[in-house]
Amino acid sequence: MELTSYILNDIKPININSKICDLKLLFNELTFSYIPIENDDHVFLGSFSETDVHCFDSDTPLSDYKYAIEDFFVRESSIWLDVLEAFAKNSTNMMPVLNDKNDYLGYYELKDIIGLFNDTPFFYEPGGILVIEKGINDYSFSQISQIVESNDGKLLGAFVSKMNDEVIQLTLKIGNSGLNNIIQTFRRYSYNIISGHEEDSYIESLKERSDYLNKYLNI
C-alpha cells in the first residue's frame, strides 16, 4: 500500500525562536493536536502539543520550552501499519514524515490513513465477522486459515483485537461461505466463539432445547 502520495506539506514547521502566541494562533486556525518545530537550519526538532502550548506564557519563545517538544515521526518508507501504530502511540492526528536523512517532508493526517484501512478488502468485500478466543500459547494463524479454508471460506483479514497473559482474541473477516460450519470447526479445535451470528445453529439449538426444557418443567 503506497503512502507517500498522502504526504501533505501545506503546514511548514514553526521556528524554535517563534513566540508561543504564534503557535497558539496557528492552533486556533487548525484542528491538529500537534505542530512540527524546526531550528534555524530547518532541522526538524519534534512537535509541540496544543495542550502544552495553552499552558505557557504567550510572549515567551518556544526555545524556553524545549523540554515540551515531543520527538515522534515516521519515515517515508514506513509501512501503513507502522504509521497507524505511531498515530495510536502518540495520540495525535498529524504525523511528521522524515526521509532517511532526517529531512522533514511533510505530514500524514490521521483521517487519510484511516481512510486507507476502510478501502481494504477487510471492509469492502462482503462477508461475515467472527471473533474467536483461545489460550495465548495455543492459537495458530496457520491453523485458523486451515479451518476457514477447509470449510470453503476465504480469509479476507485477521487481527489481534485483545490480548492478555492468558488468552488472545482475534477478529476475522470471512467471505465466500456461511459461518456456521466454520464456527463448529473452531469449537472442535477448542476455540471460544466470542461474537454471535444468526447462522450459528449450535447456539440456536441450545436455545431451543433450553426453551423446551423450561416449558416441560413448567407443565
N, C-alpha and C positions, 0 to 999 in steps of 0.2 A: 504494500500500500504506500504510494508516493505521497509524502507530506510536504516537501519543500515548496510546492505550489501554494500552500496555505500560509506561508510566512508573510506576515504583514509588517510594513515598515513606515506606516503613517505617523507613528509616535516615536520620536527620537529620544534617546536617553537625556536626562537632565544633568547639567554640570554640577559637580560636587560643591562648587562655590556659590551656587544659587541659594537664595533665601528660602526658608520654609514656606513663606507666604506664596512664593511662585509655585511650589509643589501643591499647596492647598488649592490654589486657583485651578491648577490642572486637574486635580482630583474632582473638583466641583463640576468640571466640564465633561468628565469621562465617567464610565461605570466600572473602571478597573480597580482591583484591590491593591495593586502594586504598580509602581512606575520605575523603570530602569534608570540607573545612575552611572555616569562616567566621569573620568578625571579630565584634566586639561589636554591630555594627549589622546583623548577619545577612547580610552581603555575602559571596558565595562567593569564596574566595581560590584554590582549587585542591584538589588531593588529595595525601594522604600515602601513600607506599608502605609496604606491610608489611615489605618487605626493609629499607628505611631505618630504620624505627621500631625494629627489634630491634637496631640498631647504636647507638642513642642512650641516654643516661642516663635511667632511669625517672622520676626526681624532677625533671627539667628541663621547663619549659613548652615547648609546641610553638613558641611565638613565638621561642625561641632558635634554631630550625632552619628559619626561613622560607625559606632558600635551597634546602631539600629539597622544598618544595611544588611539585608539577608542575601546570601550568596547561593541562589539556585538558578539553574538554567538547564537546557538540553542542547545537544549537538544537532547540526543539520542532518547528520547521519543517523540520529536516534530513531528507532522503530516506533510504530504507533503505540504499542503497549507501554513502552518505557516513557513516552511523552505523557500518556494518560496517568501513569503511576506518579510522575513528577507533579502533575497538577494536584492529585489527591494528597500526596505527602505534604505539600506546601500550602494547601488551602488557598489557592489563587485562581483567578480566572484569566490571567495572562502569563505566558511562559516565555522568557527571553531565549533566543536561539543564537548560539555561537558556532563558528566553524572551528576546524582543528587548530587554528592559530589564535583562538580566543577573540576573534573579531566579532563584534555584535552585528548580526544580520537582520534582526527584526524580532518578531514575537509570534507565538501561536495564541489564538483566542480559544478559550475552553469550548464555547458553543460549536466552533468549527470541528474540533476534534471529536466531540460527542456526536456531531452530525455524521462523521465518517463511520462511527460504530452503528448508527441507525441504518446506514446503507449496506451493511454486511448481510450475507445470507442468513445469519442468525436471526435477523429481524424481518427481512422482507420475503424470505421463502416461506410458503405455507408449511405448517407442521405443528406438532404439539410440544409443550414444555413439560419436562419431567424433572423433579428434584429428588435425588436419591442420597442416602447416607450410609456410611459404613465405617468400621474402625480404621483409624488413620494408617495403620500398618497392614491393612488387609485389602485395600482397594487397588485397582489397577486400571489405567486408562486403556490398555490393550484389551483387557477383559471386558470393559464397558463397551468398547467398539465391537468386539466379537458378539456380545449379547444382542446389541442393536441390529447388527448386520445379519446375524443368524435368523432373525425374525423378519427379514426383508425390509428392515428400516434403514434410513440413511441418516447418519450423524452429521447435522449441519453446524454444530458448535457445542462446546462444553467449557465450563469454567468453574473454579472452586468458589462457591458462594459463602461458605462458612467453614471455619476450622478451629479446633482446639487441640489439647494434648491427647484426646482420646478418639474423637470422631472427625470425619471430614464430610462436608455436604457439597454435592455437585449439582449444578443446573445444566440440563441437557436440552438441546433443541433437536427434535427428531422429525424427519419428513418421510414421505413415501410409504407410510404404514400407520395403522391404528396402534394405539399404545397398549392395548390390553395384553396381548401375548408377550410384549416386551416387559411389561410390569410383572407378569407372572414369572418370567425367567429371572428377572432381577431378584425376586423374592426367593427363588430356588437357590440362588447364589448368595443368600443371606444379606442382601441389601435392604435397608429400610426405605420404604416409599414415603416421602415427606409430602409431596403435592397430591391433591385429589384430582380425579379426572372422570369425566362422565362415562368413559369407556372401561373404567376399572370394574369389571364384573365381579371380581373377588369381593370388593367392598360391598357392592350391591347385594351379592349373595348373602354375605354375613348379615347385612341389614334386614333383608327379607326373612332370614331364619330367626333373627332376634325378634322381629315384629310378630312372627308366627308363634314363637315360644311365649311371648308376653300375652298374646291372645289366648293361648292354650291354658296358661296359668291362671288367667282371669275368668275362665269358664266356671 
